[in-house]
Amino acid sequence: MSLGRFWTPSNVLSLFRLILALPLGIALWNEAEPVGVLTLMLAAIVTDAFDGHLARRRNEVTEWGKVLDPLADKICIGVVTLILTLQGRLPLWFAVLVLGRDGLILLGALGVKRWLGHLPASALPGKIAAALVALALITATAETEPWLGRLRLTDVLLPLSAFALLMALLDYTRRAWGARRSRN
């Protein structure tokens, strides 16, 4: 990986999102004004939406980007999930699922990189899971009142997110296993 291919616009967006995890975590931990926290979350989501698209459009998909983008996603989501759990706004089972799944995916990616010599692109199930988790984190951050009797939107999004996370993990496992078998 040459440094010349590191400084692409899409990698800068991913790097920005990675750095953004710190002020986002501090703001959330200090229970800053919800609008400020949600603005930081939105900035993370927007950079995630555009970095990969920009890389493909500009024909600048790099190995650095394949590492930076998911790493930034996992760190941002992990920081927010952990803090919201410690604050009692998310259940522990959800944090264990999110952090455990992301840890397994990172370890699996190292194995796939070793087998194939490169990292495969992300897949739709993972993108859907990330979007649902992001929505669940946003609602857990912003929601103060139930909207259907005693039910909060977060209460609906958590099981949906959990299901999507498990489906994405199965998809990653299937793809990794297929890559290993095709290599042998």
Secondary structure as the mmCIF struct_conf table of DSSP 4:
data_model
#
loop_
_struct_conf.conf_type_id
_struct_conf.id
_struct_conf.beg_label_comp_id
_struct_conf.beg_label_asym_id
_struct_conf.beg_label_seq_id
_struct_conf.end_label_comp_id
_struct_conf.end_label_asym_id
_struct_conf.end_label_seq_id
HELX_RH_3T_P HELX_RH_3T_P1 LEU A 3 ARG A 5
TURN_TY1_P TURN_TY1_P1 PHE A 6 PHE A 6
HELX_RH_AL_P HELX_RH_AL_P1 PRO A 9 TRP A 29
TURN_TY1_P TURN_TY1_P2 ASN A 30 GLU A 31
HELX_RH_AL_P HELX_RH_AL_P2 PRO A 34 ARG A 57
TURN_TY1_P TURN_TY1_P3 ARG A 58 ASN A 59
HELX_RH_AL_P HELX_RH_AL_P3 GLU A 63 LEU A 86
TURN_TY1_P TURN_TY1_P4 GLN A 87 GLY A 88
BEND BEND1 ARG A 89 LEU A 90
HELX_RH_AL_P HELX_RH_AL_P4 LEU A 92 LEU A 116
BEND BEND2 GLY A 117 HIS A 118
HELX_LH_PP_P HELX_LH_PP_P1 LEU A 119 SER A 122
HELX_RH_AL_P HELX_RH_AL_P5 LEU A 124 ALA A 142
BEND BEND3 GLU A 145 GLU A 145
BEND BEND4 TRP A 147 TRP A 147
STRN STRN1 LEU A 148 LEU A 148
TURN_TY1_P TURN_TY1_P5 GLY A 149 ARG A 150
STRN STRN2 LEU A 151 LEU A 151
HELX_RH_AL_P HELX_RH_AL_P6 LEU A 153 ARG A 183
#
